[in-house]
Amino acid sequence: MRYAALILPLLLLGGSVRAAVAPEIDPRASLGVVQQWIYGYRGKPDYAHVPAAVRVLFHSQTFKEPESAGIYLGFIAGAIGSNPAKAEQLVNSFFPVPPQDEWVIVRAIAYSGLPDWRNLLRQIEPKIPERRIMIESYLNGTLPTLAEIPLEDSRPGMLDKLRNAFTQNPFKKEERKLDTKLTFASSQDLLDTLWGYYFATGSHVPIMRIVKMLPWSKSRDTLDKLTVGSMARYTLASYAVRDSSLREFLRDELPRQSEAVKGPLTEVIQAADRVELGAVRRDALAAVEELKAKGSDARRNLDLWGQVGVGAIALGCVSAAALGQVAVGIPCVIGGATSQGLLSFWEKQQ
């Protein structure tokens, strides 16, 4: 992990900042300072220091691997959306932005939830002309905003594919195309993005989307759903252990949820109340092992056998968990997110 941060003098123990932040970069400081600050932000919003924190993230090359930087993207998006009257001023304060990180500003604005996010994108386009295509893709709807991304793909499932096999020419060769459709079920970094948005705003909207993923922790049909659902359940329990307001919110929501959600949500609340995160990890590991041994419930999808394995459990140490290493004690390391499997991660915690 690279270390860099702005000079953050006179830090309080809770991670909040007492003094003004100097504009210089201090290479001796740690990115962990900003991680702690982000985790404590919703308890004591410090809007004035968001630009400084974002510059730390840019300087430390946090966005070098976009798939492991979702939590920071979500935080920036939430900060932009949390104060519409000052959103333009905040975004302008991020500049100059390293060319390789300009996409972060574009996506954060699109994910911010601002009523006027389109105009804000148009205003910054002259500053980052190299991202014109990306900006236009959001403006014309080719790329979805965070609120528009579906939980899962509505395309034909296993049974539909089997049915088509008997109605279509079996010898017809289909051209393999790159699947760029975004869903929460297939893009694990979006779970991180929701957590980052929550840290910036304290809003329960992203929490409710995470709650909707909980039934996937019981899924035996697809590896993606099992992986994302298991990590949704684990991160909810992990943060609820130390966040009493989140714990109470989940408890209040329980009676209003569907039967599919009530089971795993009850497990989250009980694990948080009793501080029994190990049980959540062991259950998820057992589910992965069962899927590995028996295959999917959808008649043993043969493709699954080629996917299951330590390296193929793609979620790994999501950056929400990596932030937890500093803030709430989830043992994981940013930087190994895309190379370390979920299975090995949980095995080490036994």
VOBA-696432 format. One record per residue: x, y, z of N, C-alpha, C in turn. Coordinates in pm, whole numbers, padded with zeros to 5 digits, always signed. Atoms other than C-alpha are relative to their C-alpha. Example, Ala and Ser with C-alpha at 12.3 -4.5 7.8 and 13.67 -1.06 7.14 Angstrom:
! VOBA-696432
+00089-00119+00000+01230-00450+00780+00090+00120+00000/-00082-00119-00006+01367-00106+00714-00077+00109+00073/
! end
This chain:
! VOBA-696432
+00084-00120+00000+00000+00000+00000+00088+00125+00000/-00076-00125+00001+00133+00343-00083-00052+00090+00110/+00041-00088-00108+00129+00598+00196+00016+00144-00042/-00004-00143+00026+00046+00960+00152-00119+00063+00066/+00114-00071-00057-00175+01219+00315+00034+00146+00010/-00024-00141-00029-00217+01586+00369+00035+00014+00146/-00029-00025-00139-00094+01737+00691-00132+00022+00072/+00125-00010-00075-00383+01680+00931+00036+00023+00147/-00052-00026-00135-00266+01851+01251-00107-00015+00105/+00085+00004-00118-00412+01791+01592-00124-00086-00022/+00113+00090+00019-00630+01491+01508-00060-00037+00136/+00066+00052-00119-00889+01397+01767+00003-00151-00005/-00006+00145-00005-00903+01034+01879-00103-00064-00090/+00106+00058+00082-01228+00974+01691+00024+00014-00148/-00029-00012+00142-01065+01059+01362-00048+00130-00059/+00045-00128+00054-01226+01402+01328+00115+00099+00002/-00110-00095+00017-01013+01703+01239-00032+00129+00074/+00023-00121-00078-00973+01998+01473+00054+00122-00073/-00065-00117+00060-00737+02224+01282-00017-00001-00151/+00010-00010+00146-00728+02345+00923+00101-00093-00064/-00088+00092+00072-00571+02115+00667+00089+00080-00094/-00093-00070+00089-00260+02246+00496-00007-00062-00138/+00013+00051+00135-00257+02210+00116+00118-00087-00044/-00116+00078+00041+00085+02042+00111-00022-00149+00026/+00005+00144-00021+00131+01666+00081+00112-00040+00095/-00099+00051-00093+00309+01493+00366+00019-00149-00028/-00018+00140+00038+00452+01164+00234+00019-00093+00118/-00021+00085-00117+00516+01040+00589-00130-00046+00062/+00128+00034-00061+00148+01029+00681-00063-00119-00073/+00059+00122+00054-00075+00729+00618-00138+00024-00056/+00135-00001+00053-00383+00675+00407-00100-00041+00108/+00087+00041-00110-00522+00522+00725-00063+00118+00072/+00058-00121-00061-00576+00875+00858-00131+00036-00068/+00121-00033+00076-00826+00940+00582-00104-00109+00016/+00095+00108-00022-00983+00598+00626-00076+00017+00131/+00064-00025-00130-01050+00670+00992-00096+00117-00008/+00081-00121+00013-01185+01012+00903-00128-00030-00077/+00119+00036+00078-01421+00867+00641-00097-00080+00085/+00089+00084-00080-01557+00606+00881-00075+00082+00105/+00066-00080-00102-01632+00869+01145-00078+00117-00054/+00058-00121+00061-01765+01127+00899-00148+00014+00026/+00146-00013-00012-02136+01046+00924-00041+00040+00141/+00030-00040-00136-02122+01094+01301+00028+00148+00025/-00038-00140-00013-01959+01434+01268+00046+00051-00135/-00036-00044+00136-01971+01567+00910+00100+00116+00002/-00107-00099+00006-01664+01772+00821+00015+00041-00146/+00009-00031+00143-01761+01907+00479+00118+00082-00049/-00108-00090+00042-01485+02167+00471+00127-00074-00035/-00123+00074+00024-01216+01899+00468-00014-00110-00104/+00018+00100+00106-01363+01680+00194+00101+00022-00113/-00099-00018+00108-01142+01843-00076+00139-00050+00038/-00131+00046-00044-00831+01774+00129+00007-00152+00001/+00003+00146-00005-00931+01413+00185+00004-00060-00140/+00002+00050+00137-01000+01364-00185+00137+00015-00064/-00135-00015+00055-00658+01502-00275+00093-00107+00054/-00079+00111-00056-00507+01245-00039-00026-00127-00080/+00035+00121+00075-00693+00971-00223+00064+00000-00138/-00063-00009+00131-00568+01095-00558+00151-00020+00011/-00146+00006-00014-00210+01136-00437+00048-00141+00032/-00040+00135-00040-00202+00784-00290-00039-00105-00103/+00036+00089+00111-00325+00635-00621-00105-00103+00041/+00106+00088-00049-00630+00490-00450-00085-00055-00112/+00090+00040+00108-00817+00469-00780+00073-00071-00114/-00077+00069+00103-00545+00284-00969-00071-00125-00047/+00081+00117+00031-00759-00030-00953-00145+00033+00032/+00136-00046-00025-01118+00092-00993-00088-00099+00075/+00086+00099-00062-01272-00236-00879+00022-00013+00150/-00024+00006-00144-01114-00203-00535-00007+00138+00064/+00008-00137-00051-01186+00168-00491-00144+00047+00016/+00141-00037-00003-01565+00160-00475-00041+00080+00122/+00043-00068-00122-01591+00276-00116+00038+00148-00003/-00044-00139+00009-01396+00595-00191-00081+00075-00106/+00088-00059+00100-01595+00662-00506-00136+00031+00060/+00130-00021-00063-01914+00620-00307+00001+00115+00099/-00010-00111-00096-01792+00859-00039+00000+00134-00071/-00004-00126+00074-01711+01130-00292-00137+00031-00058/+00135-00021+00055-02050+01080-00461-00096+00047+00108/+00088-00039-00110-02226+01103-00126+00028+00141+00049/-00035-00135-00043-02035+01416-00028-00055+00103-00097/+00053-00092+00101-02134+01583-00356-00151+00012+00014/+00145-00001-00007-02498+01484-00316-00056+00050+00132/+00050-00036-00132-02522+01574+00052-00031+00148+00017/+00020-00144-00013-02516+01950-00006-00015+00060-00141/+00021-00046+00138-02673+02046-00343+00040+00145-00022/-00031-00141+00017-02623+02418-00282+00149+00026-00017/-00145-00019+00008-02246+02373-00253+00068-00104-00088/-00057+00110+00079-02201+02080-00491+00098+00050-00105/-00088-00052+00104-02052+02285-00774+00131+00051+00059/-00121-00051-00067-01811+02458-00539+00089-00114+00046/-00077+00115-00047-01706+02124-00391+00073-00068-00116/-00061+00067+00115-01643+01964-00729+00115+00082-00057/-00107-00086+00053-01441+02262-00851+00123-00002+00091/-00114+00002-00092-01226+02235-00539+00087-00124-00017/-00079+00121+00023-01109+01889-00648+00108+00021-00106/-00093-00022+00110-00926+02031-00948+00123+00079+00046/-00023+00091+00114-00665+01995-01079-00002-00146+00044/+00011+00143-00025-00730+01620-01097+00101-00073-00087/-00091+00078+00085-00467+01372-01214-00076-00059-00119/+00072+00048+00119-00561+01272-01572-00054-00141+00015/+00045+00139-00012-00585+00905-01480-00117-00015+00096/+00109+00008-00099-00838+00986-01206-00120+00087-00037/+00111-00087+00038-01069+01220-01398-00133-00074-00005/+00123+00079+00006-01320+00937-01441-00071-00003+00135/+00058+00004-00134-01373+00941-01064-00098+00115+00020/+00085-00117-00016-01517+01292-01071-00127-00015-00083/+00117+00019+00087-01746+01208-01364-00098-00097+00064/+00088+00102-00058-01881+00895-01201-00059+00043+00133/+00050-00045-00130-01912+01052-00857-00117+00098-00018/+00110-00093+00027-02130+01331-01000-00123-00078-00046/+00113+00079+00050-02346+01079-01188-00063-00085+00110/+00050+00083-00110-02378+00868-00871-00049+00082+00118/+00025-00085-00117-02437+01165-00641-00146+00009+00041/+00141-00018-00031-02814+01173-00664-00046+00144-00002/+00039-00140+00012-02812+01547-00722-00115+00016-00100/+00106-00023+00098-03133+01669-00891+00054+00059-00131/-00053-00069+00117-02918+01876-01130+00136-00054-00040/-00132+00057+00025-02629+01635-01177+00042+00013-00146/-00033-00011+00143-02649+01658-01557+00066+00134-00032/-00059-00132+00025-02581+02031-01562+00140+00012+00061/-00132-00005-00063-02291+01985-01322+00102-00075-00087/-00089+00072+00091-02140+01727-01559+00037+00086-00120/-00026-00086+00116-02177+01969-01850+00097+00112+00036/-00085-00111-00042-02005+02242-01651+00146-00041+00014/-00139+00041-00020-01695+02035-01576+00062-00057-00128/-00053+00062+00122-01660+01891-01929+00117+00078-00060/-00115-00072+00057-01431+02175-02050+00130-00024+00078/-00120+00023-00081-01192+02091-01764+00061-00136-00026/-00049+00136+00024-01164+01725-01860-00049-00048-00138/+00049+00035+00134-01217+01706-02238+00026-00144-00039/-00031+00139+00032-01058+01361-02249-00109-00096+00048/+00108+00085-00053-01363+01227-02061-00135+00037-00062/+00123-00043+00065-01616+01371-02304-00091-00118-00032/+00082+00115+00036-01733+01027-02420-00069-00058+00123/+00059+00052-00125-01789+00908-02064-00111+00091+00049/+00101-00097-00043-01977+01227-01977-00125-00012-00086/+00115+00012+00091-02198+01195-02285-00075-00131+00023/+00065+00129-00026-02266+00831-02199-00093+00008+00120/+00090-00020-00114-02410+00935-01865-00117+00091-00038/+00105-00095+00036-02602+01225-02014-00106-00063-00090/+00100+00061+00090-02767+01010-02284-00057-00131+00053/+00057+00119-00062-02839+00722-02048+00066-00130-00037/-00072+00122+00034-02595+00473-02199+00063-00062+00124/-00050+00043-00129-02428+00452-01859-00102+00036+00108/+00102-00028-00101-02662+00424-01558+00056+00073+00122/-00036-00057-00129-02655+00630-01242-00009-00111+00105/+00002+00101-00106-02619+00446-00911-00141-00047+00030/+00139+00035-00030-02993+00457-00851-00064-00082-00112/+00057+00070+00115-03059+00314-01198+00055-00141-00019/-00060+00132+00016-02837+00008-01165-00091-00104+00065/+00090+00102-00058-03061-00299-01117+00075-00093+00094/-00062+00096-00089-02998-00551-00844+00057-00118-00077/-00047+00114+00077-02971-00832-01095-00048+00008-00143/+00030+00002+00143-02992-00910-01464-00136-00065-00022/+00134+00053+00029-03343-00965-01597-00001-00084-00127/-00007+00080+00123-03219-01155-01900-00036-00146+00028/+00044+00139-00019-03320-01522-01957+00088-00079+00094/-00072+00083-00095-03224-01762-01681+00028-00138-00056/-00039+00134+00042-03119-02125-01688-00112-00074-00073/+00110+00072+00062-03463-02267-01767-00033+00057-00137/+00025-00064+00130-03513-02014-02047+00104-00045-00102/-00106+00042+00091-03180-02112-02198-00022-00145-00046/+00028+00138+00036-03272-02481-02186-00117-00008-00099/+00116-00001+00088-03606-02405-02350+00041+00046-00140/-00046-00051+00130-03433-02207-02625+00083-00103-00075/-00084+00101+00063-03201-02499-02687-00080-00095-00088/+00084+00089+00077-03494-02699-02818-00081+00071-00107/+00078-00076+00098-03648-02420-03021+00086+00073-00101/-00089-00070+00091-03342-02273-03189+00099-00099-00063/-00097+00083+00070-03084-02413-03427+00120-00030+00091/-00109+00032-00094-02836-02601-03202+00138+00015-00060/-00130-00010+00065-02559-02566-03462+00038+00145-00031/-00028-00141+00026-02584-02189-03487+00106+00049+00098/-00110-00049-00083-02264-02034-03360-00026+00144+00039/+00024-00135-00049-02318-01733-03140+00132+00072+00025/-00119-00081-00021-02065-01456-03135+00008+00043+00146/-00018-00037-00140-01926-01401-02786+00022+00151+00009/-00010-00145-00016-01974-01041-02677+00037+00035+00144/-00036-00049-00133-01832-00847-02388-00125+00048+00072/+00118-00037-00078-02097-00816-02118+00035+00119+00088/-00029-00122-00076-02085-00458-01988-00119+00045+00084/+00118-00039-00076-02425-00457-01821+00032+00000+00149/-00026-00014-00142-02395-00332-01463-00118-00050+00082/+00100+00040-00099-02585-00509-01186+00073-00015+00133/-00062+00021-00131-02523-00535-00815+00040-00145+00020/-00030+00142-00015-02523-00913-00847+00131-00038-00067/-00119+00037+00076-02234-00916-01093+00117+00096+00017/-00107-00099-00019-02030-00610-00988+00019+00024+00149/-00013-00003-00145-01909-00661-00635+00044+00135+00055/-00047-00130-00050-01747-00318-00611-00115+00096+00026/+00115-00086-00025-02094-00162-00618-00047-00010+00146/+00031+00013-00143-02150-00299-00267+00083+00099+00079/-00088-00098-00065-01850-00093-00159-00049+00143-00022/+00045-00135+00034-01988+00212-00338-00118+00040+00088/+00113-00029-00088-02310+00189-00136+00047+00031+00141/-00052-00028-00134-02113+00173+00187+00067+00137+00005/-00063-00132+00002-01908+00477+00087-00101+00111+00002/+00107-00100+00002-02225+00670+00012-00062+00014+00139/+00055-00003-00136-02359+00576+00354+00093+00074+00095/-00094-00068-00088-02042+00693+00528-00001+00151-00021/+00000-00144+00029-02068+01032+00355-00129+00067+00041/+00131-00063-00019-02437+01089+00418-00078-00048+00122/+00082+00059-00105-02571+00860+00689-00138-00039-00050/+00130+00033+00060-02861+00800+00449-00025-00150+00008/+00035+00141-00005-03046+00472+00484-00038-00055-00137/+00032+00047+00135-03117+00454+00110+00100-00107-00046/-00093+00107+00040-02792+00265+00033-00009-00122+00090/+00014+00114-00090-02846+00048+00340-00115-00089-00044/+00114+00079+00044-03185-00060+00208+00032-00080-00126/-00040+00076+00119-03029-00162-00123+00087-00119+00041/-00081+00110-00050-02776-00372+00067-00088-00106+00064/+00094+00094-00063-03058-00528+00269-00069-00086-00105/+00068+00075+00107-03227-00630-00057+00089-00110-00057/-00091+00103+00049-02917-00835-00142+00009-00120+00094/-00019+00105-00100-02940-01047+00173-00053-00137-00041/+00044+00134+00041-03150-01328+00020+00102-00074-00086/-00102+00066+00082-02858-01395-00214+00098-00081+00085/-00089+00076-00087-02661-01519+00087-00050-00143+00017/+00057+00134-00004-02892-01822+00070-00007-00063-00140/+00010+00046+00138-02861-01858-00308+00091-00118-00025/-00084+00112+00044-02738-02185-00453-00006-00015-00151/+00013+00005+00145-02803-02100-00817+00116+00066-00072/-00110-00069+00067-02527-01855-00902+00108+00037+00100/-00113-00033-00084-02184-01796-00762+00004+00149+00033/-00001-00145-00021-02212-01419-00806-00094+00040+00113/+00098-00038-00102-02527-01392-00596+00043-00047+00139/-00044+00053-00128-02393-01615-00321+00113+00085+00057/-00115-00079-00043-02072-01412-00307-00042+00138+00049/+00041-00136-00037-02230-01067-00304-00095-00002+00120/+00093+00009-00113-02511-01172-00072+00070-00031+00130/-00074+00035-00121-02268-01327+00175+00078+00120+00053/-00077-00117-00046-02052-01014+00182-00093+00111+00045/+00098-00099-00047-02360-00792+00214-00039-00032+00144/+00039+00041-00137-02464-00992+00520+00114+00023+00097/-00115-00014-00090-02113-00989+00664+00032+00146+00031/-00033-00141-00026-02048-00617+00619-00110+00069+00080/+00108-00057-00081-02392-00525+00756+00019-00036+00147/-00020+00042-00138-02325-00729+01068+00124+00066+00060/-00125-00056-00050-01969-00599+01099-00013+00146+00041/+00015-00142-00032-02060-00232+01086-00107+00022+00106/+00106-00015-00100-02376-00280+01294+00051-00031+00140/-00058+00030-00131-02162-00422+01576+00039+00129+00072/-00053-00122-00062-02014-00076+01635-00081+00125-00033/+00086-00113+00038-02290+00143+01493-00140-00026+00054/+00127+00029-00066-02585+00140+01730-00119+00054-00079/+00111-00056+00077-02798+00364+01507-00031-00090-00120/+00022+00094+00109-02750+00123+01215-00068-00126+00052/+00059+00120-00061-02833-00169+01442-00149+00021+00029/+00140-00028-00031-03155-00004+01556-00084+00018-00126/+00071-00015+00127-03251+00088+01200-00034-00136-00058/+00024+00133+00052-03213-00272+01089-00106-00073+00081/+00100+00063-00087-03417-00389+01387-00140+00054-00031/+00130-00060+00032-03697-00144+01301-00051-00045-00136/+00040+00040+00135-03697-00253+00937-00041-00146-00010/+00024+00144+00008-03717-00623+01011-00146-00039-00022/+00140+00042+00019-04099-00649+01046-00057+00039-00136/+00053-00049+00126-04150-00462+00718+00056-00073-00122/-00066+00065+00112-03933-00689+00505-00071-00128-00042/+00057+00124+00052-04031-00984+00288+00058-00119+00077/-00046+00119-00069-03990-01337+00419+00141-00037-00045/-00133+00033+00052-03685-01384+00195+00109+00083+00067/-00097-00089-00064-03512-01089+00364+00004-00023+00150/+00008+00010-00146-03628-01154+00721+00099-00100+00058/-00092+00101-00053-03421-01470+00766+00142+00050+00012/-00138-00047-00010-03077-01334+00678+00014+00132+00077/-00007-00124-00076-03158-00992+00827-00004-00029+00150/+00001+00042-00141-03242-01160+01157+00138-00050+00041/-00135+00047-00028-02903-01332+01138+00097+00116+00016/-00085-00118-00011-02736-00995+01081-00018+00068+00135/+00029-00069-00126-02907-00837+01382+00051-00080+00119/-00045+00084-00110-02835-01132+01609+00152-00002+00008/-00147-00001+00000-02470-01143+01502+00054+00131+00053/-00044-00132-00047-02437-00769+01567-00026+00016+00150/+00034-00011-00142-02613-00786+01905+00094-00082+00087/-00082+00093-00079-02402-01079+02022+00148+00006-00036/-00138-00011+00048-02082-00979+01841+00052-00139-00039/-00035+00135+00046-02069-01317+01668+00024-00001-00151/-00029-00009+00143-01919-01233+01331+00060-00129-00055/-00060+00125+00044-01733-01561+01319-00104-00098-00052/+00106+00089+00044-02062-01747+01284-00046+00035-00142/+00040-00044+00134-02150-01537+00978+00103-00046-00102/-00106+00044+00090-01813-01614+00820-00007-00151-00024/+00001+00146+00014-01838-01987+00889-00117-00047-00083/+00118+00039+00078-02188-02008+00744+00022+00028-00148/-00027-00034+00139-02080-01832+00427+00101-00096-00061/-00100+00094+00049-01776-02057+00394-00062-00136-00027/+00067+00128+00019-01995-02365+00436-00086+00002-00125/+00084-00012+00119-02230-02238+00165+00084-00011-00127/-00090+00008+00115-01938-02193-00075+00046-00144-00020/-00046+00138+00009-01811-02543+00006-00111-00091-00053/+00113+00080+00048-02158-02689-00052-00021+00020-00149/+00017-00029+00142-02187-02514-00386+00112-00064-00081/-00116+00060+00066-01841-02639-00475-00018-00152-00013/+00012+00146-00002-01927-02999-00383-00117-00051-00082/+00123+00050+00060-02278-03027-00522-00040+00069-00129/+00045-00076+00115-02306-02765-00792-00126+00078+00034/+00114-00086-00025-02600-02529-00831-00128-00080+00009/+00131+00063-00008-02958-02614-00750-00070-00003-00135/+00063-00005+00131-03049-02526-01108+00058-00111-00089/-00043+00121+00072-02960-02880-01217+00148+00002-00035/-00142+00019+00013-02587-02870-01162+00059+00067-00124/-00054-00076+00113-02486-02598-01403+00148-00034-00018/-00136+00048+00019-02169-02747-01552+00101+00114-00009/-00092-00114+00008-02021-02404-01615+00052+00038+00138/-00036-00041-00135-02014-02351-01240+00124-00073+00049/-00114+00076-00047-01760-02626-01185+00132+00063-00041/-00122-00066+00044-01507-02433-01383+00026+00132+00069/-00013-00130-00065-01569-02122-01175+00036-00011+00147/-00015+00009-00144-01566-02248-00818+00145-00031+00037/-00136+00020-00047-01233-02228-00638+00044+00122+00076/-00046-00111-00083-01031-02006-00411+00016+00128-00080/-00023-00119+00080-00924-01766-00685-00122+00049-00071/+00116-00038+00078-01260-01768-00857-00107+00068+00084/+00096-00071-00086-01452-01638-00555+00041+00146-00003/-00059-00127+00042-01406-01294-00697-00015+00113+00099/+00024-00113-00090-01536-01080-00412+00124+00033+00081/-00122-00020-00076-01229-01130-00199-00020+00099+00112/+00004-00100-00106-01150-00856+00044-00049+00131-00061/+00052-00123+00058-01381-00581-00075+00049+00118+00081/-00058-00115-00068-01271-00233+00014-00084+00047+00116/+00078-00028-00120-01561-00195+00255+00063-00072+00117/-00067+00075-00105-01389-00466+00454+00138+00058+00028/-00132-00058-00019-01055-00298+00398-00007+00124+00087/+00019-00114-00088-01184+00021+00551-00023-00048+00141/+00025+00057-00130-01303-00197+00835+00126-00041+00073/-00126+00036-00064-00944-00307+00897+00045+00112+00093/-00042-00116-00079-00878+00043+01024-00111+00040+00097/+00107-00061-00076-01221+00143+01147-00077-00095+00089/+00083+00089-00080-01408-00162+01268+00058-00139+00015/-00068+00124-00032-01159-00443+01273-00022-00117-00093/+00009+00111+00094-01239-00650+00965+00139-00022-00058/-00138+00021+00042-00904-00813+00884+00014-00017-00150/-00017+00005+00144-00834-00731+00523+00093+00113-00041/-00097-00100+00044-00591-00524+00316-00036+00053-00137/+00023-00060+00130-00659-00280+00035+00121-00030-00089/-00108+00031+00093-00459-00372-00271-00002-00147-00036/+00011+00141+00031-00517-00746-00246-00141-00037-00036/+00143+00025+00019-00886-00709-00319-00029-00086-00121/+00034+00071+00123-00880-00840-00674+00077-00130-00014/-00081+00120+00019-00625-01114-00621-00023-00105+00107/+00017+00093-00111-00731-01276-00293-00144-00044+00006/+00136+00052+00008-01036-01501-00292-00075+00010+00130/+00087-00003-00116-01330-01485-00056+00022-00123+00086/-00016+00124-00074-01274-01846+00040+00123+00006+00089/-00123-00006-00080-00915-01793+00152-00010+00106+00107/+00019-00107-00098-01016-01471+00327-00070-00053+00124/+00075+00052-00115-01272-01648+00543+00073-00115+00068/-00072+00111-00061-01055-01955+00597+00101+00050+00102/-00101-00054-00090-00790-01737+00759-00059+00054+00128/+00062-00056-00119-01045-01605+01007-00055-00107+00093/+00055+00108-00082-01140-01948+01147+00073-00011+00132/
! end
